[in-house]
C-alpha cells in the first residue's frame, strides 16, 4: 500500500482518485517551496508532511530554506508581531538589515521552479529573481490589522507576485493581484495525530512526572507572547480556586524565533511556586505532543493573535474539548458551543474550562463534533487538492477549468 492509499479509510477512495487526476495535469512542472526554517512552526510541519505525498502522486516538488543570522530573524520576528497588530518599534535599520540578508539570499538561492512558492515575509524579496516562471506568495499570518509601515514595505514585493494565498477570508487584503483562500491542515497519520496505544500515553506522563489524579489542562504552543502562556497560567489559577486541577504548558522554539527562550524564562518565573504546573520544552517530539493531548481533559489555545492555529485542529481531531481565543483562524475551526468554546479574556477562558470540567458529557459531545468538523474540512488531503488546483490556476486565467 502506498502512503497516499493509507488515507482511503479516513477520507474515501473518491478523494484519492481526485488527487491522482489533478497530479496528472502537473506532470513536467517543478514546484519549489521556499521558507525560513526546516523545523519548528506550522509551515515547516505542513511541508514536511505534504512534500513526500506530492512526490508520491507524481508532482515534482522541492523545498529550499533561506539563510539568515540572529539579527535578521530578530527583525523578521518584529515584522511578524507588527503584522499581527502588536506594537513594535520598527526602525529604518531594521528594514536595512532585512534587505542586506535578502540580497545575500537573492544571490545564493537558486529559484529553479516552474512555480516558486514563497512562504511568509522572511523570503519575500526573492521575487526580485522572477523570470519566466510563476511565483506565489503564501501568507500564513493574520494581516487584517497590520502595522501599515511594515505592510507597505512588503507590498512593494507582493505586487510583483502572480498570486497571493491567505488562510482565511478575514486575513485577506486589497491587492492588485489574484488572491486565493486556502486553510492549512493537519495530517491524521503523522506522529502528532495518529492513534496511540494507552501504554505510550502513560509512559509519556510518567517521563514528565504528570499524575492522572486530577484533571489535566494543556496548551501546546511555541513559547511566544502572542500565544499568551502567562494568560493561560492566570486562567488556570482561577479555575483551581474551584476545581483541583493541573496545567501542562508544552512546546518548542522555532529556529527563526529568537524570542522563544526569553518567553520560556518568563513562564517558568510565573509558575515557580505551583507544583501542579508542568512546563515542558519539547524538541520536535511529535509522539509526546500527541500523547499529552490525548491524556488531557481540556485543551486550551489562548492566543492573543493567531494565524490559523493548527494546535486547535490537532486537539479537535483527537476528540478533545477545546477552549480557544476568538482570534485568527480559530473561529473557522470552532463553532462556539458546538465544536468547542471560544473566549475573549482570561476570565472567559477560566469560566469555559470550569464548565467543561464540571460537565463531562457536554465536553465529550463538543469533542465529537470537533473531530467531525476537522475530518470534513482540515485534513491534508483537502489541502493537497487545493494546492494542486492553485498550481493549475496559474496556467489557466479562466474561471472554470475542465479536468475530464
N, C-alpha and C positions, 0 to 999 in steps of 0.2 A: 504493500500500500504506500502510495506517495504521501508526502506531508500534506498536500492540499486536500487529498481524499479523506484525511482524518477529520476534516470539518463537516463531512456529509451528515453524520449522526446529529450534529448540532443545528445545521442550517438548511439541510436538504440538498439533494442531488442537483436540482434546477439552478441553485445559486452557483454551484461549482461549474456547471455547464456554461452559464453566462460568463464567468471569469475566463474560461478557456476560449470562448468565442471572441471576447474582447482582446485577449492576448494575441490571437492570430493577426489582428489588424495592426499590431505594433511590431510585427516582425521586421527586422532591419533597422529599427530605431534604437539608439543608445540613450538611456535615461540616466543622467548624472545628478545625484543628490549632493548638496554641499551644506554643511552646518559647522558649528564651532566646537563640538565636543563629541567624542566617540562613546562616552558613557555619562550617566547622570542626567536626570531630567527626562521629560516626556518625549522630546524629539528623538533623542538617541534611542530610547527604549522602543519607540514605534519603528524606527528604521532598522534596528537590529532584528526585529521580527518580520517586517514587511519585505525587505530586500531578498532574503532567501526564497520566499514564496513567489515573488515576481519572477525570479530567475527560474524557478521550477516550472512556472507557467510559460516560460519561453521568452520573457521580456528581458532584454539585455540591460541590466540595472547595475550601476556602480555607486560608490559612496566615497566622497572625499571630505576631509576636515581641514579647515584653515588653521593657521598657526597664529598665536598671539601671546604676548607676555603679560605679566601681572598688571602693568599699567593699563594695557588695552582692555583687559577683562574687568578692571575696576571701572573704567569708563562705560563699557557696554552694560555693566550692572546698573550704573546710574541711569543710562538710557532706558533700560528695562523698567526700572522703578518709575521714571518720569513718564514713560508711555502709558503706564498703568494709572497715572494721575497723582502719584505720590510727589510731594515737594522735594526737589533735589536742586542743589546749586550746580548748574552746568556752566562751565567756563569756556572761553574760546580755546584755551589749551586742551580741554577735553576733546573738542572737535579736531584739533590738530593731531592729537595722539591717535584718534580713531583713523584719520586719513593716512598717517605715517605707516601704521600697521597694515591698513587696507592696501596701500601701494605696494608693500612688500608681498602681500598675498596675490595682488594682481600680477606681479612679476613672476611668482613662483607656482601658482596653481594653474594647472592645465585644464581649461574648460573645453573638453573634447566632445561633450554630449550633444546629440541631436536636440535633446531637451535638457537644459540646465535648470535644476530645481533648487533654488536657494532658500534656506530656512532661516527666518528671523533676521534682526538687524545686523548681527555681527559680520556676515559675509556679503552684505547687500551691495557694497561698492564694486564687487566683481563684475557687475553689469557693464562696467567700462570696457570689458573684453568682448562684448556682444558682437557677433559676426553674422553669418547667415543662419545660425541656429536659433532655436526658440528658447525663451527664458521665462521662468515662473518665479514669483516671489511669494513665499508662504509665511504668513504672519500667524504665529501660534498664541499671541498675547492679545489682551483686551485693549484696543486702542480707541475706545469710544469717547474717552475724555483725556487725551494725551497732553503733555507739555507741548505747546504749539511750536516752540523753538526747535525742539528735537524732531517733532513730526515734520516740520518744514524742511529741516536738513535732510531727513530721509526721503521726503517727497521728490527731491531732485534726482534720486536714484530710482524710486518706484516707478515714475512715469516712463522710464526707459524700458521697463519690462513689457512682455507681451500680455501677461495677465497676472492678477494677484489672487491669492486664496486666503480666506478668513475662516475661522472656526464656527462662527455664529452670526446670525443677522445683525445683532446689536454691535458687533465688533467692526463692521464694515464702515468705510469712509467714502466720501465722494471722490472718485478718481476718473481720470480721462482714459483709463484702460479697462478691459473687461475684468470683472470680479467673479469669483466662484466661492460658494459657501460649502465647505466640507468639514464636518466634525471629525475630530480624532477618534481613536478606537482602542479597544483592548484586545489582546489575543487570548481567547479562552483556554488555549492549550499550552500557554507559556508556563514557566515555573511559577510565576507570580499568581497565576489564575487557575491552574489545573486543580482537579480534586486531589486532596491529600489524605492519606490514612491517619487515623487518630494518633497512632504511636509517634508519627513525625511531629504533629502539633504538640503533643505532650512533651517530646524531647526538647523542642524549642523553648517552651515555657520553663522547663527545668533548667536549661542552659542559662537563661536570664533571671532565674530565681523568681519567677512570677507564679504565685499560687492561685488556684482556682477557688479559693474560699470566699471570694467576694466578687461582685460584677466587675468586668474589665471594660473600661472606656479607652478607645485607641484613636490617635491621629497618626497617620503615616504621611510624612511630608519631608522635603528638604528643610533644613533649619534656616528659615528665611523669614524676615519680619512680615512679609506680605502673607505668610501662612499663619501668622499670629499665634505662635506657640505659647507666648505669655498669656494671651487671652484664653487659650484652652485651659491652662492651669487655673486661671481665675474662675472659669465656668465650673471646672471640676471641684474646686474648693467650695463653691456654693452648693453643688449637688451633695457633697459629702456631709454637709450640715444635717441632711435629712436621710441619706442612704449611704451606708458604709460601702465604699467602692474603691477602685484603684485606677490609675491612669498610666497608659503607655504612650510615650512620645517617641516614635521611631522614624529614622530616616537617615539619609546620607547627605553628601555635599556633591555638587557638580564641579567639574574642572573649570568651567567658565564662571563660577560664582565665588569670588574671594571673600564674601561676607559670611559664609556659612559657619566657620569655626567661631567667629565672634558672637554670632547669634546663639550658637550652642552653649557658649560660656554664660551668656545671659540667662538662658533657660535653666542651666544647672544651678545658678545662683538663686533663682526664683524658687526652685524646687528643693533646695538642700535640707530643709527641716522636715520633709514628709517622706517616710519610708515607703509609702504606697504610690509614689510617682517613680516610674521606671523610664529613664532616658537612655535610649539605645541608638548608638551610631552604627548603622548597618552599611557595610561596604558592598553594595550591589548584590546582596544576598536575597534573591527573589523568593526562594523557598521559605526563608524566615519571615519575610513580609507576608507571604501567603498564610503561613501558619498563625502569625499574630492576628491577622484579620479574622481568620476562621475561629480563633479562640475568643474573640471579643464579643461582648454583649451589645455594645453600641459603638459605632464608628462615627467620628466627628471630622469635619473639614471646615475649620473656622477661618477661612481665608478672608483677608481684608480686600484683596484684589485677586483675581484668578484668570488664567487663560481659559482652559476648558475644565481642568480639574479631574484628570484621569483616575486619581485615587478614589473618587466617588464612584465611578463606573466599576472599578475593581471591587469595592465593598458591596455594591448592589448586586454584582454578578454572583457573589458568594451568598446572596440571600440575607444580607445583614441590614438591620435598621440603621439608617444614616441620618445624622443631624449635620446640616451644612449651611454655610452662609449663602444668602441670595445674591451672589455676585458672579460675573463672568459667565462661563458656560454651564455652571452648576444647575440653574433652573431648567435647562434643556434635559437634564438627567433626572431631576427630582420634581415631580408634581406634588406640591405641598399637601400633606395628609393622605396621599395616595401611594407614592413610591418613596417616601421619606419625609422629613420635616425640614423646612427652611427657617433660618433665623437671621436676625439683623443686629444682634448685640450679644454681649456676654450673658446678660440676664435671660435673653431669649434662648440662647443655647442651653443654659443650665435648666431652664423650665422644660425644654424639649427632651433633654436627657432624662430628667426625673420622670417625665410622662412615659417614656419608653421602658425604663427600668421598672416602673410600677405596673405596667400593662404588657406582660409578655405576649399575650395573644395578638394584641394590636401591633406590637413590634414585629412579630413573626409575619403578619399579613403585609405590612409595609415592605418587609424584606422580599417576600414572594413577588409582590407587584414590581418591585425594583428590578429583580432579576429578569423578569419577562420583558421589561422595557429595554434593558441593556441588550438582551438577546435580539430583539427586533430592530434595534437602531444603532448600536455602538460596538459591534464586533468587527474584527479585522477584515472579514470577507466583504462587508459593505464598503469599508474604506478602500480596499483593493479595487473594487468595481468603480468607485467614484474617481480614484486617481487615474485609472486607465481611460475612463471616459474623458477626464480632463486632458490627458495627453492627446487623445484623438481630436479633441475640440480645437487644439492649436493648428490643426491642418484642415479644419472644416469651419469656415466662418458662418455657415448657415445654421439655423436654429434646430433643424431636425436632420439627423443622420440615420440612414437606413443601414443596419448591420447585416441583414439577411443575405 
